[in-house]
Each structure stands twice: as C-alpha cells, then as structure tokens.
Amino acid sequence: MLPTEEDKKYWEQMRLGEKNALFGLYNNLYFHLIRFGLKINADDELVKDCVNQVFLNLWDKRDRLNPVENVKSYLMTSLRRCMLDQLAYVDRTNLAVNKMETATNELSYEEIMVGLQQDEELKNKLRVAIAQLTPRQVELIQLKFFEGLSYEQIAQRTSQSVKTAYNTVYDAIKMLRKILK
C-alpha cells in the first residue's frame, strides 16, 4: 500500500475514533512534519511542540474532520498555521513584556511634576474651550464623552433625532479643535 493510501486509511479510521490510526499517522508523518517545520523555523523545540499540538488537535476534532485526499499536505498546512500562531504569540508576549519594562522605569520627580503641569494646562485649555460652546453643545458633549452614551441614547434623553444629536456633537468637536489650535 502506498504511503498516501495508508495515510488516507488511517485518517478515515481516526475520524471514526480509532486511537491506533492516530498513532499510525503520527508514526508515518512525524519526521516529514519535523523536516518541514524546520524549514519554516530553526527552533526544533517549537517545531516538535507544534507537531504534537497538531496531532492533539486532530484527535480533539476527529468527529468534525472531513475526508482528506492528501493527508500529508493537510498536516503540513496545519503545522505551518500552528507555528505561525505560536510565533505571533511569542512576538505579542515579548512586545507586552517590553512595554511593561519601559513603563516600569521610574520617572524623576521633575518629570512627574512637568507631566502634572502639562495635564493641568491641558485641562484648563479644555475648560476655556468648552465654555465657548453653546449650552446644548456642552450638554451633548457631556453625555457623549463623559457619560459614554450612544447617539441613540442621547437622542432619547434630549428628545431630538439621532442625526441632530450627531451633528451637534460633530459641530462641538469641530469648534473645540478650532479653539484649541
């Protein structure tokens, strides 16, 4: 029997719940998958972990798997996706760790004071700018950005149409940008 026919036979038996068929697939294709994975990434531990994960996923999803013509190609594609997912996860984790490290660097007293002063200046500028809006604009800005209401909720609360609420908030934001420049 050709390897591809044998793999198809194992595949079908595995879909029916036979563990020995899963082991047969594993034994037939393990080294092919390892070689293929090493072409994608040289980290042999990552490759081995992903190959094992592919077979574990197969067993977990065996009742939902469809018949496959080329089992080896199917598993290679699964391995490639698993490895790319793992590499993306590692990248995201490293990025988060780097952000945490830079965030935990202590600021000097002067840097903290300058930051607080800049925050206060910005708040004061915003208060002055908001004071120049119409009372209706102030009310809708308050509802939208400070209370977090949707335009539909604002329209209900103020007895106006959604479009009017949207336009009023839009005009207020445009005015604030103009004033703050």
C-alpha positions as CSV (number, residue, x, y, z in Angstrom):
1,M,0.0,0.0,0.0
2,L,1.3,3.5,-0.9
3,P,2.1,5.9,2.0
4,T,-0.6,8.3,0.8
5,E,-3.2,5.5,0.6
6,E,-2.2,4.2,4.0
7,D,-2.4,7.8,5.4
8,K,-5.9,8.2,4.0
9,K,-6.9,4.8,5.5
10,Y,-5.5,5.9,8.9
11,W,-7.3,9.3,8.5
12,E,-10.7,7.7,8.0
13,Q,-10.2,5.3,10.9
14,M,-9.0,8.1,13.1
15,R,-12.2,10.1,12.2
16,L,-14.2,7.1,13.5
17,G,-12.4,7.3,16.8
18,E,-9.6,4.7,16.5
19,K,-6.6,5.8,18.5
20,N,-4.3,3.3,16.8
21,A,-5.0,5.0,13.5
22,L,-3.9,8.4,15.0
23,F,-0.7,6.7,16.2
24,G,-0.2,5.2,12.7
25,L,-0.5,8.7,11.1
26,Y,1.9,10.1,13.8
27,N,4.5,7.4,13.1
28,N,4.2,7.7,9.3
29,L,4.4,11.5,9.1
30,Y,6.2,12.7,12.2
31,F,9.6,13.1,10.7
32,H,8.2,14.6,7.4
33,L,6.5,17.2,9.5
34,I,9.6,17.9,11.6
35,R,11.7,18.4,8.5
36,F,9.0,20.7,7.0
37,G,8.7,22.7,10.2
38,L,12.5,23.2,10.5
39,K,12.3,24.8,7.0
40,I,9.9,27.4,8.5
41,N,11.8,28.0,11.8
42,A,15.0,26.5,13.1
43,D,13.7,26.3,16.7
44,D,13.4,22.5,17.0
45,E,11.5,22.7,20.3
46,L,8.9,24.9,18.7
47,V,8.6,22.5,15.7
48,K,8.2,19.5,17.9
49,D,5.7,21.2,20.2
50,C,3.6,22.3,17.2
51,V,3.7,18.8,15.5
52,N,2.4,17.3,18.8
53,Q,-0.2,20.0,19.0
54,V,-1.4,19.3,15.5
55,F,-1.9,15.6,16.4
56,L,-3.7,16.5,19.7
57,N,-5.9,18.9,17.8
58,L,-6.7,16.2,15.3
59,W,-7.8,13.8,18.0
60,D,-9.9,16.5,19.7
61,K,-11.7,17.4,16.5
62,R,-11.8,14.0,14.9
63,D,-15.6,13.9,14.8
64,R,-15.7,17.2,12.9
65,L,-13.0,16.4,10.4
66,N,-13.8,16.0,6.7
67,P,-12.3,13.3,4.4
68,V,-9.0,14.5,3.0
69,E,-7.3,13.5,-0.2
70,N,-3.8,14.4,0.7
71,V,-3.3,13.9,4.5
72,K,0.4,14.9,4.4
73,S,-0.4,18.3,2.8
74,Y,-3.3,18.8,5.2
75,L,-1.0,18.2,8.2
76,M,1.8,20.4,6.8
77,T,-0.6,23.2,6.4
78,S,-1.9,22.7,9.9
79,L,1.7,22.6,11.2
80,R,2.5,25.8,9.4
81,R,-0.5,27.6,10.9
82,C,0.3,26.3,14.3
83,M,3.8,27.5,14.1
84,L,2.8,30.9,12.8
85,D,0.3,31.3,15.6
86,Q,3.0,30.3,18.2
87,L,5.5,32.8,16.7
88,A,2.9,35.5,16.7
89,Y,2.0,34.7,20.3
90,V,5.7,34.9,21.3
91,D,6.0,38.3,19.4
92,R,2.9,39.7,21.3
93,T,4.3,38.4,24.6
94,N,7.7,39.9,24.0
95,L,6.1,43.2,23.0
96,A,4.0,43.3,26.1
97,V,7.0,42.5,28.3
98,N,9.0,45.3,26.6
99,K,6.1,47.7,27.2
100,M,5.9,46.7,30.8
101,E,9.7,47.1,31.3
102,T,9.6,50.6,29.7
103,A,6.5,51.5,31.7
104,T,8.1,50.5,35.0
105,N,11.1,52.7,34.5
106,E,10.8,55.2,37.3
107,L,10.3,58.9,36.3
108,S,12.3,61.5,38.1
109,Y,10.5,64.0,40.4
110,E,11.0,66.7,37.8
111,E,9.4,64.6,35.0
112,I,6.4,63.8,37.2
113,M,5.9,67.5,38.0
114,V,6.3,68.6,34.4
115,G,3.7,65.9,33.4
116,L,1.3,67.1,36.1
117,Q,1.7,70.7,35.0
118,Q,1.1,69.8,31.3
119,D,-2.0,67.9,32.3
120,E,-3.3,70.9,34.3
121,E,-2.6,73.3,31.4
122,L,-4.5,71.0,29.0
123,K,-7.4,70.7,31.4
124,N,-7.6,74.5,31.7
125,K,-7.4,75.0,28.0
126,L,-10.2,72.4,27.5
127,R,-12.4,74.1,30.2
128,V,-12.0,77.5,28.5
129,A,-12.8,76.0,25.1
130,I,-15.9,74.2,26.4
131,A,-17.1,77.4,28.0
132,Q,-17.2,78.9,24.5
133,L,-19.7,76.2,23.2
134,T,-23.5,76.6,23.3
135,P,-25.3,75.2,26.3
136,R,-26.8,72.4,24.0
137,Q,-23.3,71.5,22.7
138,V,-21.9,71.4,26.2
139,E,-24.8,69.1,27.3
140,L,-24.3,66.7,24.4
141,I,-20.5,66.6,24.8
142,Q,-21.1,65.8,28.5
143,L,-23.5,63.0,27.6
144,K,-21.3,61.5,24.8
145,F,-17.8,61.7,26.2
146,F,-18.2,61.9,30.0
147,E,-21.2,59.6,30.4
148,G,-20.4,57.4,27.5
149,L,-23.9,57.4,25.9
150,S,-24.5,56.4,22.3
151,Y,-26.1,58.8,19.9
152,E,-29.4,56.9,20.2
153,Q,-29.4,57.2,24.0
154,I,-28.5,60.9,23.7
155,A,-31.4,61.5,21.2
156,Q,-33.8,59.8,23.6
157,R,-32.6,61.7,26.6
158,T,-32.7,65.1,24.9
159,S,-35.9,64.5,22.8
160,Q,-34.2,65.1,19.4
161,S,-33.3,62.9,16.4
162,V,-30.2,60.8,16.3
163,K,-29.0,62.8,13.3
164,T,-29.4,66.1,15.2
165,A,-27.5,64.7,18.2
166,Y,-24.7,63.5,15.9
167,N,-24.5,66.8,14.1
168,T,-24.5,68.8,17.3
169,V,-21.6,66.8,18.8
170,Y,-19.8,66.9,15.5
171,D,-20.1,70.7,15.4
172,A,-19.0,71.0,19.0
173,I,-15.9,68.9,18.3
174,K,-15.1,70.9,15.3
175,M,-15.4,74.1,17.3
176,L,-13.2,72.7,20.1
177,R,-10.5,71.7,17.6
178,K,-10.5,75.2,16.2
179,I,-10.3,76.8,19.6
180,L,-7.6,74.5,20.9
181,K,-5.3,75.2,17.9
